[in-house]
Amino acid sequence: MTEQLIVRLGATPQEPVQWLVWSTAEQDIIASGELTHAEQLISLKDRAGSRPVTVLVPASDVLLHWVTMPAKASRKALTAIPYMLEDELCSDIDSQFFAMGPRQGNQQAVAVVNRDSLQQWLSHLQQAGLTCHKLLPDVLALPVQENGWSLLQIGEQLLIRQDQWKGLQGETSWMLDALLHHAKQLSEPLSIANYSSLTLPDSPNLLQQAEPLEMPMKVLAQGALASQMNLLQGEFKPKRQQQGQWQKWRLAAILAGIALSTSLIDKGIQASQLASQKEQLDAQIEAEFKRAFPEVKRIVNVRSQMNQKLNELQQGGGGASMLVMLSQLSTAFAQSKVLPQTLKFDGKRAELRMQAMADNFEALEQFRRLAEGQGFTVEQGAINNTDSKVVGSLSVRS
């Protein structure tokens, strides 16, 4: 998927929500904005479309902790982690959800979040028609500094990442005071990689390193997509969405219909009174076969030739398959709204040639970019205007 929607939720439904649509192919922002509160998430449904949705939540609502595991501990030992952290928590462990992070030697990273908070975030997204694929604390989307901290201001909030599995998030007004107080207690100056235009307090124990100034959500989007952490584990793990896409299986459905019709004919010819109907069905089958494979000029045995075409589609040349190519290109067809009118498949060249219809020239160009982003080679041929549509010749090579 070359485009992704990244959303940053607040600790409460009344707090602002930042969002951004990011193109991984072009490494650039497609659209971005801020919502006044979580009830406006419904306005992002059309922007999400079939894109994966990555959600950032306030790190102030998530406890990030390292747990020392016994040597050679099995995976079953992870079930004991909630009890190992019981003294660190202010509430009952049954009300908390424990998500596992990276493992370093005998150190296991754990993220602890209140179940009600997690369910509330997911409920707001579900009510807006958004399916969350990844959810993580916002500070873990900041870059890690080997010998210092990372700092980013977004809205009225300040995010600080202290190391791989530690960070702070809160209002800028008191976070700056806390940062200055902490630095004064250190024997060595604290290096801060500042990704904001925010000016840090003057202190000999604070060394500010100005990073390239970018949109805050761009910095978080790049870090979130690169992160392997996901709070959605166990009972909260997202289920795979099954999306019916008729266009993807259109040709296969035609062939299946032909096969069914042929089977019915074989049984029907046993009765003489169906002879005239058989002739009509034979003609219809041949017409459907010619429509699906216009390159076949002569039909001798429609059943045999149909099976041969099915084998070609399933196996293809050079390991390529027409059905596989159509499946892989389904996203490009859906997002660009390009509709194939005719399809021809060259198994030896692993090449799909088509006449395609689109709303405008830009849609054909968008299809080309999306297909090439998936590793295909696309060549455009003649393009003509037909009424209010555009019809073009496309050659897609695996």
VOTOR-50436 format. One line per 4 residues: number of its first residue (from 1); their letters; for each residue x, y, z of C-alpha. Coordinates in nm, 2 decimals. Layout:
REM VOTOR-50436
NUM) a) X:Y:Z ~ ...;
***
This chain:
REM VOTOR-50436
1) mteq) 0.00:0.00:0.00 ~ 0.17:0.32:-0.12 ~ -0.06:0.56:0.08 ~ -0.13:0.55:0.45;
5) livr) -0.35:0.75:0.69 ~ -0.19:0.85:1.02 ~ -0.41:0.98:1.30 ~ -0.30:1.12:1.64;
9) lgat) -0.57:1.10:1.91 ~ -0.60:1.29:2.23 ~ -0.63:1.15:2.58 ~ -1.00:1.25:2.58;
13) pqep) -1.26:1.28:2.30 ~ -1.26:1.66:2.35 ~ -0.89:1.71:2.26 ~ -0.78:1.80:1.90;
17) vqwl) -0.70:1.52:1.66 ~ -0.42:1.56:1.40 ~ -0.41:1.36:1.08 ~ -0.19:1.31:0.77;
21) vwst) -0.21:1.11:0.45 ~ 0.15:0.99:0.36 ~ 0.27:0.85:0.03 ~ 0.54:0.59:0.10;
25) aeqd) 0.62:0.58:-0.27 ~ 0.69:0.95:-0.31 ~ 0.79:1.01:0.06 ~ 0.57:1.31:0.07;
29) iias) 0.25:1.45:0.23 ~ -0.07:1.41:0.02 ~ -0.30:1.59:0.27 ~ -0.31:1.68:0.64;
33) gelt) -0.51:1.87:0.89 ~ -0.65:1.89:1.25 ~ -0.99:1.81:1.38 ~ -1.14:1.99:1.68;
37) haeq) -1.24:1.67:1.86 ~ -1.28:1.30:1.81 ~ -1.64:1.32:1.69 ~ -1.52:1.47:1.37;
41) lisl) -1.32:1.15:1.28 ~ -1.61:1.06:1.05 ~ -1.48:1.32:0.81 ~ -1.17:1.11:0.75;
45) kdra) -1.36:0.80:0.63 ~ -1.34:0.90:0.26 ~ -0.97:0.99:0.29 ~ -0.90:0.66:0.45;
49) gsrp) -1.07:0.45:0.18 ~ -0.89:0.12:0.17 ~ -0.57:0.27:0.31 ~ -0.41:0.12:0.63;
53) vtvl) -0.47:0.34:0.93 ~ -0.20:0.40:1.18 ~ -0.30:0.56:1.51 ~ -0.09:0.75:1.77;
57) vpas) -0.21:0.78:2.12 ~ -0.07:1.00:2.41 ~ 0.23:0.85:2.58 ~ 0.10:0.99:2.91;
61) dvll) -0.17:0.72:2.90 ~ 0.08:0.44:2.83 ~ 0.34:0.30:3.08 ~ 0.66:0.19:2.90;
65) hwvt) 0.86:-0.05:3.12 ~ 1.15:-0.30:3.09 ~ 1.11:-0.63:3.27 ~ 1.40:-0.85:3.36;
69) mpak) 1.31:-1.21:3.26 ~ 1.47:-1.53:3.39 ~ 1.75:-1.68:3.18 ~ 1.61:-1.90:2.90;
73) asrk) 1.26:-1.80:2.98 ~ 0.99:-1.96:2.75 ~ 0.71:-1.77:2.58 ~ 0.48:-1.89:2.85;
77) alta) 0.68:-1.68:3.10 ~ 0.54:-1.37:2.93 ~ 0.20:-1.44:3.09 ~ 0.36:-1.38:3.43;
81) ipym) 0.47:-1.02:3.34 ~ 0.15:-0.85:3.47 ~ 0.22:-1.00:3.82 ~ 0.58:-0.89:3.80;
85) lede) 0.47:-0.53:3.74 ~ 0.18:-0.53:3.99 ~ 0.38:-0.32:4.24 ~ 0.45:-0.06:3.97;
89) lcsd) 0.08:0.00:3.89 ~ -0.17:0.21:4.08 ~ -0.47:0.01:3.97 ~ -0.57:-0.36:3.95;
93) idsq) -0.38:-0.55:3.68 ~ -0.71:-0.69:3.54 ~ -0.80:-0.34:3.43 ~ -0.48:-0.31:3.24;
97) ffam) -0.37:-0.45:2.90 ~ -0.01:-0.56:2.85 ~ 0.15:-0.54:2.51 ~ 0.50:-0.68:2.44;
101) gprq) 0.77:-0.47:2.28 ~ 1.12:-0.56:2.17 ~ 1.34:-0.81:2.35 ~ 1.70:-0.74:2.44;
105) gnqq) 1.88:-1.03:2.60 ~ 1.68:-1.10:2.92 ~ 1.51:-0.76:2.91 ~ 1.16:-0.75:2.78;
109) avav) 0.99:-0.42:2.68 ~ 0.63:-0.39:2.80 ~ 0.37:-0.13:2.73 ~ 0.08:-0.11:2.98;
113) vnrd) -0.24:0.07:2.89 ~ -0.58:0.09:3.06 ~ -0.83:-0.13:2.89 ~ -1.11:0.13:2.90;
117) slqq) -0.88:0.39:2.73 ~ -0.78:0.14:2.46 ~ -1.14:0.04:2.40 ~ -1.25:0.40:2.39;
121) wlsh) -0.99:0.49:2.12 ~ -1.09:0.19:1.91 ~ -1.46:0.27:1.96 ~ -1.42:0.63:1.83;
125) lqqa) -1.24:0.49:1.52 ~ -1.50:0.22:1.46 ~ -1.79:0.47:1.49 ~ -1.61:0.68:1.23;
129) gltc) -1.58:0.38:0.99 ~ -1.20:0.37:1.03 ~ -1.02:0.04:1.08 ~ -0.70:0.07:1.28;
133) hkll) -0.41:-0.16:1.17 ~ -0.14:-0.02:1.41 ~ -0.16:0.17:1.74 ~ 0.13:0.30:1.94;
137) pdvl) 0.24:0.57:2.19 ~ 0.32:0.90:2.01 ~ 0.67:0.93:2.17 ~ 0.78:0.60:2.01;
141) alpv) 0.73:0.77:1.67 ~ 1.01:1.02:1.75 ~ 1.37:0.95:1.62 ~ 1.60:0.79:1.88;
145) qeng) 1.92:0.98:1.97 ~ 2.22:0.77:2.08 ~ 2.35:1.03:2.32 ~ 2.06:1.25:2.40;
149) wsll) 1.68:1.31:2.37 ~ 1.44:1.40:2.09 ~ 1.19:1.68:2.13 ~ 0.89:1.77:1.92;
153) qige) 0.61:2.02:1.99 ~ 0.26:1.95:1.83 ~ -0.02:2.19:1.92 ~ -0.01:2.26:2.29;
157) qlli) 0.17:1.93:2.36 ~ 0.54:1.85:2.40 ~ 0.68:1.50:2.31 ~ 1.02:1.39:2.44;
161) rqdq) 1.18:1.06:2.36 ~ 1.45:0.96:2.61 ~ 1.56:0.63:2.46 ~ 1.44:0.33:2.27;
165) wkgl) 1.16:0.25:2.53 ~ 1.11:0.57:2.73 ~ 0.95:0.91:2.68 ~ 0.74:1.19:2.81;
169) qget) 0.43:1.37:2.68 ~ 0.24:1.66:2.83 ~ 0.16:2.03:2.80 ~ 0.45:2.25:2.69;
173) swml) 0.40:2.50:2.97 ~ 0.51:2.26:3.25 ~ 0.71:2.01:3.04 ~ 0.98:2.28:2.97;
177) dall) 1.01:2.36:3.34 ~ 1.05:1.98:3.42 ~ 1.31:1.95:3.14 ~ 1.51:2.24:3.28;
181) hhak) 1.49:2.11:3.64 ~ 1.60:1.76:3.53 ~ 1.90:1.90:3.33 ~ 2.02:2.10:3.63;
185) qlse) 2.05:1.78:3.83 ~ 2.29:1.62:3.57 ~ 2.66:1.62:3.60 ~ 2.70:1.63:3.22;
189) plsi) 2.50:1.85:2.97 ~ 2.19:1.70:2.82 ~ 2.18:1.70:2.44 ~ 1.84:1.77:2.29;
193) anys) 1.76:1.71:1.92 ~ 1.49:1.97:1.86 ~ 1.25:1.90:1.58 ~ 1.04:2.21:1.65;
197) sltl) 1.08:2.59:1.62 ~ 1.04:2.60:2.00 ~ 1.32:2.78:2.19 ~ 1.45:2.59:2.49;
201) pdsp) 1.53:2.76:2.81 ~ 1.89:2.89:2.85 ~ 2.09:2.65:3.06 ~ 2.46:2.54:3.05;
205) nllq) 2.33:2.19:3.10 ~ 2.11:2.19:2.79 ~ 2.27:2.15:2.45 ~ 2.02:2.22:2.18;
209) qaep) 2.07:2.06:1.84 ~ 1.83:2.21:1.58 ~ 1.70:1.95:1.34 ~ 1.55:2.03:0.99;
213) lemp) 1.22:2.20:1.06 ~ 0.93:1.98:0.93 ~ 0.56:1.96:0.99 ~ 0.52:1.77:1.33;
217) mkvl) 0.29:1.51:1.19 ~ 0.53:1.44:0.91 ~ 0.80:1.36:1.17 ~ 0.56:1.14:1.36;
221) aqga) 0.42:0.97:1.04 ~ 0.77:0.86:0.92 ~ 0.86:0.73:1.27 ~ 0.52:0.55:1.32;
225) lasq) 0.54:0.37:0.99 ~ 0.90:0.26:1.06 ~ 0.82:0.13:1.41 ~ 0.75:-0.24:1.47;
229) mnll) 0.56:-0.17:1.79 ~ 0.18:-0.22:1.79 ~ -0.04:-0.21:2.10 ~ -0.30:-0.41:1.92;
233) qgef) -0.20:-0.76:2.03 ~ -0.39:-1.06:2.16 ~ -0.76:-0.99:2.20 ~ -0.72:-0.65:2.03;
237) kpkr) -0.53:-0.78:1.73 ~ -0.70:-0.65:1.41 ~ -0.88:-0.91:1.21 ~ -0.80:-0.93:0.84;
241) qqqg) -1.06:-0.75:0.63 ~ -1.21:-0.94:0.35 ~ -1.30:-0.69:0.07 ~ -1.50:-0.82:-0.22;
245) qwqk) -1.37:-0.67:-0.54 ~ -1.58:-0.79:-0.84 ~ -1.35:-0.63:-1.10 ~ -1.06:-0.84:-0.97;
249) wrla) -1.23:-1.17:-1.04 ~ -1.45:-1.06:-1.33 ~ -1.28:-1.27:-1.60 ~ -1.26:-1.57:-1.37;
253) aila) -1.63:-1.54:-1.31 ~ -1.70:-1.54:-1.68 ~ -1.50:-1.85:-1.73 ~ -1.67:-2.02:-1.44;
257) gial) -2.01:-1.93:-1.59 ~ -1.90:-2.08:-1.92 ~ -1.79:-2.40:-1.75 ~ -2.12:-2.43:-1.57;
261) stsl) -2.32:-2.36:-1.89 ~ -2.12:-2.63:-2.08 ~ -2.18:-2.88:-1.80 ~ -2.56:-2.82:-1.81;
265) idkg) -2.55:-2.86:-2.19 ~ -2.39:-3.20:-2.16 ~ -2.67:-3.32:-1.94 ~ -2.94:-3.15:-2.14;
269) iqas) -2.86:-3.31:-2.48 ~ -2.99:-3.64:-2.35 ~ -3.34:-3.52:-2.41 ~ -3.44:-3.46:-2.77;
273) qlas) -3.69:-3.19:-2.69 ~ -3.40:-2.97:-2.57 ~ -3.21:-2.98:-2.90 ~ -3.32:-2.64:-3.01;
277) qkeq) -3.23:-2.49:-2.67 ~ -2.89:-2.66:-2.69 ~ -2.82:-2.48:-3.02 ~ -2.90:-2.15:-2.87;
281) ldaq) -2.69:-2.22:-2.56 ~ -2.40:-2.33:-2.78 ~ -2.41:-2.00:-2.96 ~ -2.43:-1.81:-2.64;
285) ieae) -2.13:-2.00:-2.50 ~ -1.92:-1.93:-2.81 ~ -2.02:-1.56:-2.79 ~ -1.92:-1.54:-2.42;
289) fkra) -1.59:-1.72:-2.50 ~ -1.52:-1.48:-2.79 ~ -1.59:-1.19:-2.57 ~ -1.35:-1.31:-2.30;
293) fpev) -1.08:-1.41:-2.56 ~ -1.12:-1.20:-2.87 ~ -0.78:-1.31:-3.00 ~ -0.92:-1.67:-3.06;
297) kriv) -1.04:-1.66:-3.42 ~ -1.15:-2.02:-3.46 ~ -1.35:-2.23:-3.22 ~ -1.33:-2.61:-3.26;
301) nvrs) -1.40:-2.75:-2.92 ~ -1.52:-2.48:-2.68 ~ -1.47:-2.70:-2.36 ~ -1.12:-2.80:-2.46;
305) qmnq) -1.02:-2.45:-2.56 ~ -1.17:-2.30:-2.24 ~ -0.97:-2.54:-2.02 ~ -0.66:-2.45:-2.21;
309) klne) -0.72:-2.08:-2.14 ~ -0.79:-2.15:-1.77 ~ -0.45:-2.33:-1.75 ~ -0.28:-2.03:-1.92;
313) lqqg) -0.44:-1.79:-1.67 ~ -0.35:-2.00:-1.37 ~ 0.01:-2.08:-1.47 ~ 0.12:-1.81:-1.71;
317) ggga) 0.47:-1.78:-1.86 ~ 0.78:-1.73:-1.65 ~ 0.59:-1.79:-1.33 ~ 0.35:-1.51:-1.40;
321) smlv) -0.03:-1.55:-1.38 ~ -0.30:-1.33:-1.52 ~ -0.52:-1.38:-1.21 ~ -0.23:-1.30:-0.98;
325) mlsq) -0.14:-0.99:-1.18 ~ -0.51:-0.87:-1.16 ~ -0.51:-0.94:-0.79 ~ -0.19:-0.74:-0.73;
329) lsta) -0.32:-0.46:-0.95 ~ -0.66:-0.44:-0.78 ~ -0.55:-0.16:-0.55 ~ -0.43:0.05:-0.84;
333) faqs) -0.76:-0.01:-1.02 ~ -0.96:0.08:-0.71 ~ -0.78:0.40:-0.62 ~ -0.75:0.54:-0.97;
337) kvlp) -1.10:0.42:-1.07 ~ -0.97:0.29:-1.40 ~ -1.19:0.02:-1.55 ~ -1.05:-0.24:-1.80;
341) qtlk) -1.27:-0.28:-2.10 ~ -1.07:-0.55:-2.28 ~ -0.79:-0.78:-2.15 ~ -0.53:-0.97:-2.33;
345) fdgk) -0.25:-1.17:-2.16 ~ 0.08:-1.28:-2.32 ~ 0.20:-1.56:-2.10 ~ 0.54:-1.58:-2.26;
349) rael) 0.61:-1.21:-2.20 ~ 0.42:-1.21:-1.87 ~ 0.24:-0.90:-2.01 ~ -0.11:-0.78:-1.97;
353) rmqa) -0.25:-0.56:-2.24 ~ -0.58:-0.38:-2.20 ~ -0.81:-0.10:-2.32 ~ -0.89:0.10:-2.01;
357) madn) -1.15:0.37:-1.94 ~ -1.10:0.65:-1.68 ~ -1.26:0.97:-1.59 ~ -0.96:1.18:-1.71;
361) feal) -0.59:1.16:-1.81 ~ -0.48:1.21:-1.45 ~ -0.66:0.89:-1.34 ~ -0.46:0.69:-1.61;
365) eqfr) -0.14:0.85:-1.48 ~ -0.23:0.77:-1.12 ~ -0.29:0.40:-1.22 ~ 0.06:0.40:-1.39;
369) rlae) 0.23:0.54:-1.07 ~ 0.05:0.30:-0.84 ~ 0.13:-0.01:-1.06 ~ 0.49:0.09:-1.09;
373) gqgf) 0.51:0.14:-0.72 ~ 0.42:-0.23:-0.69 ~ 0.71:-0.33:-0.92 ~ 0.53:-0.35:-1.26;
377) tveq) 0.64:-0.18:-1.58 ~ 0.36:0.02:-1.74 ~ 0.36:0.15:-2.10 ~ 0.09:0.38:-2.23;
381) gain) -0.03:0.37:-2.58 ~ -0.29:0.58:-2.77 ~ -0.53:0.78:-2.55 ~ -0.86:0.91:-2.68;
385) ntds) -1.16:1.11:-2.55 ~ -1.49:0.93:-2.57 ~ -1.79:1.14:-2.45 ~ -1.69:1.25:-2.09;
389) kvvg) -1.44:0.96:-2.05 ~ -1.09:0.88:-2.15 ~ -0.99:0.55:-2.32 ~ -0.63:0.45:-2.34;
393) slsv) -0.42:0.15:-2.43 ~ -0.20:0.01:-2.14 ~ 0.07:-0.26:-2.14 ~ 0.15:-0.39:-1.79;
397) rs) 0.45:-0.62:-1.76 ~ 0.53:-0.83:-1.45;
***
